[in-house]
Each structure stands twice: as structure tokens, then as C-alpha cells.
Amino acid sequence: MKLGCISFGGPVAQISLMHEELVERRRWISERRFLHALNYCMMLPGPEAQQLATYIGWLLHGVRGGILAGVLFILPSLFVLLGLTWVYLVFGGVPLVAGIFYGIKPAVTAIVLFAAYRIGRRALKNALLWAVAAGAFAAIFVFNVPFPYIIAGAGLAGYLAGRFRPALFSSANQHGAPGAGHSQALIDDHTAPPEHARFRLAHALSFAAAGAALWIAMMALLYGRYGWDGALTQMGWFFTKVALLTFGGAYAVLPYVHQGAVEHYQWLSTGQMMDGLALGETTPGPLIMVVTYVGFVGAWTKQVFGPDALALAGLAGGLVATWFTFLPSFLFILVGAPLVEATRHALKFTAPLSAITAAVVGVILNLALFFAYNVFWPQGYAAGLDVFPVLVSIAAFLALARFNAGVIPVLAACAILGILHALII
């Protein structure tokens, strides 16, 4: 709960906080066991920091520990985002608030572009991976190929390359962290796995069945009440797919969320999507919590409970999006952790994931360019370039890439610039 309240700055910062608290200070788990858990979570779709919290809770105290740790890690950001989204929808038209978002939107463009740069610098290690990234960019930018097909194609390319050219993936990812020379931890390097952490097929099947039952029960409730074409039912189905496609972190799935929520379902506009990303960046917890905002705005926009119950509709949409996004994350740990740990170094698993990460770079770059177009030419090319957001984006990117500034200070500075612009203009 404490980490959920203070974990600003994205997954890297959240994992660093978790390392400092659990490895260095409390000594609940050793350095190697922490990295062992992190490597597994990096292989999974979903928010790696939240899954790492679930994993460690599970390793220490079984199913109850895993569920408690995972839920409390996201609970603060859930409440904060629900409240902020309501404020945004009710007061977003006030000139001062509009000025804040006018300054934040170009900063979001720079943040997404910087994410592509940062992930690409780490992931594109050879010509094959560069080609996969370029192919993914062309597929979505030129041909508008749906995100799941891009991920599937990249995974297949990685599998084939790993089988016939294994030398391309010989260097394993390293997750360095400080903390050598500590005293013995509660779960130490040589501590035998607890009894509940040993793989048993019956346990895995029971957890999978329980998760499927929870998913089916909620979908059946939504389907029975609103039909398959109802907004909340479609949100349940859509965010289930989101949960299964978030390889590479939250920035990897944002293009898919945008493609579905904005272009296909039209739950919100591109501008609202960018505002939601800004809110997600400035609140604690995993960035993927932006799905809560998307669900809230989508249910509000579609007036699922009628025009007189917009706030209640938004609350329902936010909770539905959060439920279906995070349910698989818990199942991946409870079902797969005992088994997949044993195969985490196998090339047939790591090579497809490396190719998927490379494809994600191209997809994120496309998202950054799409945001840039909507921010720099808000009325289209014919209306001309809006110079102010261009300058703000350049300054924000330089602050992130050249001066290693934090995301929150950059957003705060850009928000102030937006306020000043609104007051002067």
C-alpha cells in the first residue's frame, strides 16, 4: 500500500523503490531471488511492477499474500484516477484547466517519443531487430494493421530466428541493481522454494479454473444486462485483450488502446486520450492504470446509465476496465510462476519476446507521430502549424533525453507554460 502511494515515475522507478524497500531495508527477499522474480515478470504481458509485487507477496505468503500485495499496489492509483477523471470531465472546459492540458499535451508527445527512443536503445541490438521494428512501424503507419497481428508476426519472426540463427539472441538481458553483501534475507539465495511455490498440475488447473470462472461471471453479468453490443460488455472484452497484449510495458499497449478505444469504439477522442496519459503519468502506480481513465470516459461519453447518471456510469466503466485488465496479471503469477521460472532462460521463449519488444518500438514511434500531428496541427494541415506546442515538445524531449529530468517535473513545467500561454493569449 505504501509503495502504491509513492511509486511515481513508471515501472523502472517502481521496481527501484521495491528493491530498496524489500531487498535492502526489510530483507524479505535476496538480491538474486528478486532479480529471478523480475526476469519472469519481464517475460509476461501486463504491468511488470504490479506483477512483481504480486510475485513477492505470493512467494512469501502464498495466494493470499500475492492477491493482497497486487491489489494494494494498484488501489491508490485507482481511487486517484477515478477522482481526477471526474474532475477532468466536469471542469475540463474551464480556461485555466484547458490551459494546463494545452501545455501538457505536447509534453505527452515528447514522453511517448522518448519512450520509443529509450526502449529502442535497449532492445534493438542487431539488424534483425531493427528490421522487425521498421516492419512494425510500416505495418501500422502505412497499412493500419491491427496491433495483435503485428505482435503475432513479430513473435513468429523471433521464434524462427531463434531457431535458425540463435547467435542473434545470445546476450541475455541483464537487470543490474545495487545491494551486494547484505545479511541473510528471509527468502535467501539458497532458501528452498516454499511448499506453496512448487508446481502442481492440480493447483495450476484450479487457479486457472477460478480465474476463468471470475471472468465468465463478470462477462455473463454484463452480457445479460446490456447485451453483447453494450458499451460495458465491449469494454470487458476489449480490456481482456489489452491484458494479454501488453508485452513491453504500458507504452507498448497504448497504441492498441488508442486504436480500439478511439478509432474503433469511439469511447473518447485523441485529445482526451492524451489528457488521460498525462493524468496517468502524474499519479502513483503502474501507467497501465490509464485504462481506468479510458473506461471512465468511455462509459460517461456513451451515457450507459442515461444522461442523469454520468458519474455513476463513469465509475462503472473505470472499474470494468480495471477488473478485466488486471485479472490476467494475477493468474499469470498464481498459475505460471512455479512452472515458467524453470524455463525463463530457454531461447525458444526469450527470442520471440525480444522480437516483440523490437516491434513495440516501431509501434510506439507511430503513436508519437500520431500524437504530434494532432497536437501540432490541431485543425489539420490546412489551418497551419501551431508553433507553441512544437516548442514545448522540443523542450520537453531535451529535458528528458539530454538532462535526465523526471517525467513529473517535465509535466509540471509544461503545465505552467500552458497556463501562462492561456493568460497571455
Secondary structure, 3 states (H helix, E strand, C coil): CHHHHHCCCHHHHHHHHHHHHHHHHCCCECHHHHHHHHHHHHHCCCCHHHHHHHHHHHHHHHHHHHHHHHHHHHHHHHHHHHHHHHHHHHHCCCHHHHHHHHHHHHHHHHHHHHHHHHHHHHHCCCHHHHHHHHHHHHHHHCCCCCHHHHHHHHHHHHHHHHHHCHHHHCCCCCCCCCCCCCCCCCECCCCCCCHHHCCCHHHHHHHHHHHHHHHHHHHHHHHHHHCCCCHHHHHHHHHHHHHCCCCCCHHHHHHHHHHHHHHHCCCCCHHHHHHHHHHHHCCCCCHHHHHHHHHHHHHHHHCCCCCCCHHHHHHHHHHHHHHHHHHHHHHHHHHHHHHHHHHCCCHHHHHHHHHHHHHHHHHHHHHHHHHHHHHHCCCCHHHCCCHHHHHHHHHHHHHHHCCCCCHHHHHHHHHHHHHHHHHHC
